[in-house]
Amino acid sequence: MVELKYEFIKEELIKKVGKPKKVKKEWWGAYGDYVEYCYYDWGSIILAPGVKKNSYYVIDAEINKRGIKGPRGIEVGDSYKRVINKFRYSPQNWWRRISILYQTKNKQQR
């Protein structure tokens, strides 16, 4: 797993995750600029223009290939129950930062 900063120069992203297989630009009025859809073998990343010159924000990252583990060891294809259990028994003290750890069908677990 690669840790991405919120705002960065595009060359930094390429060093971390490689050059995209395909890039598509689309005008987003909310930004008053183009966003870039960067497609990889393992998924995609959407970049929006950053505040600093030549910088970008990662506004979406999607991993759709099995075998790539994310936070807490969760990966594509894991069962719903396994994912919830990874959150429930996390050694990190998430409860200090948020009040609801997860929610399903109007039932809250704290």
N, C-alpha and C positions, 0 to 999 in steps of 0.2 A: 504494500500500500504506500502511496506517495502522499505526503502532506502538501496541500496547496494553500498558498496565502490568498487573502481576499483580493488584493490588488497587486499586480505585477506587470513586468515587461514581457511581451510575448516570447522573447528568446529564453526567459527563465522557465516558462511553461514547456517549451520544446525540449530543454535540457532534462526536465523531470519526467515527461510522459512521451516524448518523441514527437516527430512531425506527423500531423494529421494526414490520413489517407485522402480526405476530401474536406474542403472548406466551402461553406455557403454563406453569403452575406444577405441580410434581410433588414430593411428599414423598419425601425421601431420608433414610432412617434413619441413614446414616453421618454426616450433618451434623446430624441432629436438627432439621431445618428444611426448608423448601421451596427447590428450585432453580428457576431460570427458564430456559425454552427461548425464546430470542429469534430469530424467523425474519425474514430479509431476502430481497430479490430475488436476492442473490448467495450466500446460504448461511445459516448459523445460528451462534449463540453460546450456550453454556450458562453461566449465572452461578450461583455458590454464595454463600451468605452469608459475608461477610468477618468479621474479628475486630473491626474498628473499627465504630462505630455507623453505620448506613446505607451500609456499604461492601459490595462484592462482589468475588469472585474470578472470573476467566475460567478455567473448567476445561476448556473445549473450544471450538474455533473451526473451522468447516468452510466452505470456499469451494468452490462447485460450479458457478460460472459462468465460462465462457471469457473471456479478456481481462483478468482481474485477476491481476497478477503478484505473486508472493511473493518470499521471499528468493532471491537468486541469479538472479532473472528467471524462475523456474519458474512455470508456470501450468497450470491445468486443461487437460487434453488433450495435454500434452507426452508424448512417448514415454518409455518406461522408460529407454532408452539415453540420451536427452537429459538426463533427470533425474540419472542416475548420473554422467554426464560433468560436469554442473554442480557436483556435490559433489567429484568427483575433481580438477578443475582450479580450484577456488576460490582466489582470491588471498588469502583469509583464512587465518591460521595455525591451523586447527582442530586439527592434530595435536598442538599444545602442550597442548590442554585435554582431549582424549579419545584413547583408545588405538585404537579401531576406528572408522574413518570411515564405512564401510558394510559390510553383510554380505548375501550372497545364497547360498542353498542350501549352507550350511555352509562357504562359502569366504570368508575374511576378507581385506580389502584394507587395508593400512596405509599 
